[in-house]
């Protein structure tokens, strides 16, 4: 007749298997969350790059408009339309003028 005896240490093996399974599940969950975070960061980087490119394009357009407005020929045209004339011998303010010392 055979007498069956339960294996000793079965509880320790079960605990080890449960701990190993828990570690694997936590590692897998961490991997999924980190992957999602990386994907979100890539999308945010692409969105910020597009925003930066749009800002650079707007900056170029504004500079183009500014330089077109302050072009010498454009300023001369505006001055002529406003009735301004070019003074051949301009007199600038000096600190030693008599009326300036009266103030």
C-alpha positions in Angstrom: 0.0 0.0 0.0 1.2 3.5 -0.9 1.0 6.3 1.5 0.8 9.7 -0.1 2.5 12.5 1.7 2.1 16.1 0.7 5.2 17.8 -0.6 6.9 19.9 1.9 7.7 23.5 0.7 4.7 23.7 -1.6 3.6 26.9 0.1 7.0 28.5 -0.5 6.8 27.6 -4.2 3.3 29.0 -4.5 4.4 32.3 -2.9 7.4 32.5 -5.3 5.1 31.9 -8.3 2.6 34.5 -7.1 5.4 37.0 -6.5 6.9 36.3 -9.9 3.5 36.7 -11.6 2.9 40.0 -9.8 6.3 41.4 -10.8 5.6 40.4 -14.4 2.2 42.0 -14.4 3.5 45.2 -12.8 6.4 45.3 -15.3 3.9 44.9 -18.2 1.7 47.6 -16.8 4.6 49.9 -16.3 5.8 49.3 -19.9 2.3 50.1 -21.3 2.1 53.4 -19.3 5.6 54.4 -20.3 5.0 53.7 -23.9 1.8 55.8 -23.8 3.7 58.6 -22.2 6.4 58.5 -24.9 3.8 58.5 -27.6 2.1 61.5 -26.0 5.4 63.3 -25.8 6.1 62.6 -29.4 2.7 64.0 -30.4 3.3 67.1 -28.2 6.7 67.6 -29.8 5.2 67.5 -33.3 2.5 69.9 -32.2 5.0 72.3 -30.7 7.2 72.0 -33.8 4.2 72.9 -36.0 3.4 75.9 -33.7 7.1 77.0 -33.9 7.1 76.7 -37.7 3.9 78.8 -37.9 5.5 81.4 -35.6 8.6 81.5 -37.7 6.5 82.0 -40.8 4.5 84.8 -39.2 7.8 86.4 -38.1 9.1 86.3 -41.6 5.9 87.8 -43.0 6.0 90.6 -40.3 9.7 91.4 -41.1 8.8 91.5 -44.8 6.0 94.0 -44.2 8.2 96.1 -41.9 11.1 96.3 -44.4 8.6 97.1 -47.2 7.2 99.9 -45.1 10.6 101.4 -44.1 12.1 101.1 -47.6 13.7 104.4 -48.6 11.6 104.8 -51.8 8.4 104.0 -49.9 9.3 106.7 -47.2 10.0 109.2 -49.9 6.7 108.5 -51.6 4.9 108.9 -48.2 6.8 112.2 -47.6 5.9 113.5 -51.0 2.2 112.6 -50.6 2.2 114.4 -47.2 3.7 117.5 -48.7 7.1 117.3 -47.0 10.1 118.7 -48.7 13.8 117.9 -48.4 15.7 120.6 -46.6 19.1 121.2 -48.2 20.6 122.9 -45.2 18.9 121.7 -42.0 19.5 123.5 -38.8 19.6 121.1 -35.9 19.3 122.0 -32.2 22.5 122.8 -30.4 23.0 123.1 -26.6 24.8 126.5 -27.0 21.8 128.3 -28.8 20.7 131.4 -27.0 17.0 130.4 -26.6 18.0 127.0 -25.2 19.8 128.7 -22.3 16.8 130.9 -21.5 14.7 127.8 -20.6 
